[in-house]
Amino acid sequence: MPDISLVSGLVETIYGFSPVAIEPIQRYVFDWRGIFRVYQENGQCWVLRLLKHPEASKDFHSTATLLQWLDQQGYPVPHIHRTREQQLVGIKDNWTLLLLSFIEGEIIKPEPSSLQLLSARLGQLHALPHDSAPTARRSRCHPETIANRT
């Protein structure tokens, strides 16, 4: 997992603020990837996705573009913290960063009332006008993408 001091320095350089606290929130440890909760002095909490991979910039930009479009449609999604240069995605020293607002909540319980709320939200998503939606890149983990590599 990337070192906390590295993460703090990248956030300072790219986003222009010094985090007061940084907590890893990923389940698995990789030296080329990190997911962190980043706290700003004003109390704002962010989720930082950090990757050191050649395709990371394209992947994060695709995610950010989709999140922006969903937000414009009135669908509740995390908001993007733009870089100092007003870019959606930050890049420094082969690291690619995407900083998103943290959404408090609980993991959904598999009970009728929770599943009803989830299905209503999913129905709202499927009712959005797909003709104006941005074209998303297929994930590197998608089975067809993996099959095409071999």
Buried (B, 14 or more C-beta within 10 A) or exposed (E): BBEBEBBBBBBEBBBEBEBEEBEBEEEEEEEEBBBBBBBBEEEEBBBBBBBBBEEBBBBBBBBBBBBBBBBEBEBEBBEBBBBEEEEBBBBEEEBBBBBBBBEEEEEEEEEEEEEEEEEEEEEEEEEBEEEEEEEEBEEEEEEEEEEEEE
